[in-house]
Amino acid sequence: MSTYEYLSTSKENKIGYITLQHAPANALCQPMFVELDDVLTTFENDEEVKVIIVHGEGRFFAAGADIKEFTQGKDGATFQEMAERGQRVFDKMEAYPKPILAAIHGAALGGGLELAMACHIRYVGEQTKLGLPELQLGLVPGFAGTQRLPKLVGKSKATEMLLTSDPVSGKEAVQLGLADAAFEEEQVLEETKALAEKIAQKGAIAVAFALELIQLSDGSPEEGAKEEAKRFGEVSQTEDAREGIDAFLNKRKPAFNNR
């Protein structure tokens, strides 16, 4: 579809692919955030794309942030601006109206893990290494890793991972809730594609509402439930809802048109 300097994109069977291409380890750099933001906007407005897969080219998903950029920072304000740019893009991913799946192999460390945690679902290789080693450099995570990791693995385990800088394997990540399923390295992308194809069969409106409502679960239960009732009323009036109900009653597979 398009080629950027640090990313490439394509689409097939209603799935949009974002491939990280920053040799040798797909380290996240500031230009990559600009490109990622642009790709997300493009895919959001593309009706042919219903699910997105993020994966890395080469040996790793993304093994950290670009440390060379850290030597170019003039002052604390520069580093803060770098962190805020990354956070804006990852917040956009978390609140995205289409599912974003991470196919993680090799390693997702530092900024790479922060990118993965911003995705809605994570499939990993069994021996893949996942962690936030920033304290090894005398730093702390900058792309909201300290905020997302405790929500996934619990505050105590997140504290241990941060303070020791020790990574966990893909198998351990699934047990902790950091990843959703683990496979042999060479199977991760294919398994993620299979999941994406299954999700792509759903109606786009219901999927977007579901993602929105799941995000609201972090806040007030009462407000979340109130919004759920509102969205339930809205989605019940769509063509897809009528099609889904008719298909169920007539024991056939629904054919959603995203209307």
Phi, psi and omega in degrees: 000297179215155176233129176252187179283322185244356180223159165226154182227155175202172176212145181198135178053045177070011179248130174261135182249132172243115182251121177284128184224077179224082183300148006266350188232012181057038178297140181283126177239166184299319177299330179296324178295321178297316179294318180297319178300318180294317180297317180299319178296318180297312181292327180297325182268003181260108183293342179282346181256120180248339180218148179239139173244129175253128177211169183249147176274146177088213189280340188228155168291295174194112186262058172111187174264166181282102185296332180301326179295332181294334180280350182261352180290127184278326183204178181299326181296326178294316179295322178297319179296321177299315180295317183294326177296314178297320180296322180297318180292317181291326174296322178297321178294314183298325181264011185295142183280357176238144183297135176245119182252137177257125173257104193251122177230159174074283180199143170229095186238148178055236179301332178295319177289324178297322174297313181299320181291339177281345177283160183282326182220143182233121170253139187226163170282147184301326182257007178301143179260128179233130180184171177239091186269018187303326182296339175298334180262006183077019182242180169235162176303149182242347185253040176072021177297326179291342181265322183276323184300313179300329179293333183267319186246355184095153186296318183295313180293322177298320178298316179299313181298320181291313187286334178266337187067010181282131176279165172245157177280168177301318178300314179296323181299321178295316179298327182276343184095006179281333176229162186260335177197149180237143182220173170300146186310313185287353181259349189301310183294318180296320178294323178293320176300317180299318177295316180298319179296324178294316180293323183296344178283345181281163177286135186297324182293313179296322179297314180298318178296318181298316179298318179298316183291324177297321177297325180291344181294345176285344183256216182291127178301323181295315180293321178297316179294323178297317180291326178298315179299320179297312180294325178300318178296319182292314184290335181295342182265003182276160176298322181297322179296317179296320179294317181297317180293318179295319179297320179296314182294330182258013174053049177228166179282132180288150176240093184279143179246010176061036177228000000 
